[in-house]
Amino acid sequence: MREALEAVIRCAFDTLKLHRVQANYQPHNLRSAGLLKRLGFEIEGHAKNYLYLNGAWRDHVLSSRLNPDFDPEHMLA
């Protein structure tokens, strides 16, 4: 999973020139939390009843990683 996410982040930042990528996970999912932290994602907040999964509304942790090399001059008009 780490290799796949690293590839997606490279594509998002280097090829697509995006400013940020986001990833959300359920609070009890410590493996996802740890992976995202190792990949440089920062927690931005918590969303109550964010998604309806397996018959119930589930809270999620909202996280993102900003592109340190983002250049607004490359934004599409």
Residue pairs with C-beta under 8 A, 6 or more apart in sequence:
1 35
2 35
2 38
2 39
5 35
5 39
6 39
8 21
9 21
9 39
9 65
12 18
12 21
12 67
13 21
13 67
13 69
13 70
17 67
17 70
17 71
17 74
17 75
18 67
18 70
19 66
19 67
19 70
20 64
20 65
20 66
20 67
21 64
21 65
22 62
22 63
22 64
23 32
23 36
23 41
23 63
23 64
23 65
24 47
24 50
24 60
24 61
24 62
24 63
25 32
25 33
25 36
25 60
25 61
25 63
26 32
26 58
26 59
26 60
26 61
27 46
27 59
27 60
27 61
33 61
36 63
39 65
40 65
41 63
41 64
41 65
42 63
42 64
42 65
43 61
43 62
43 63
44 62
44 63
44 64
45 61
45 62
46 59
46 60
46 61
46 62
47 59
47 60
47 61
47 62
48 59
49 57
49 58
49 59
50 57
50 58
50 59
50 60
51 57
51 58
51 60
52 58
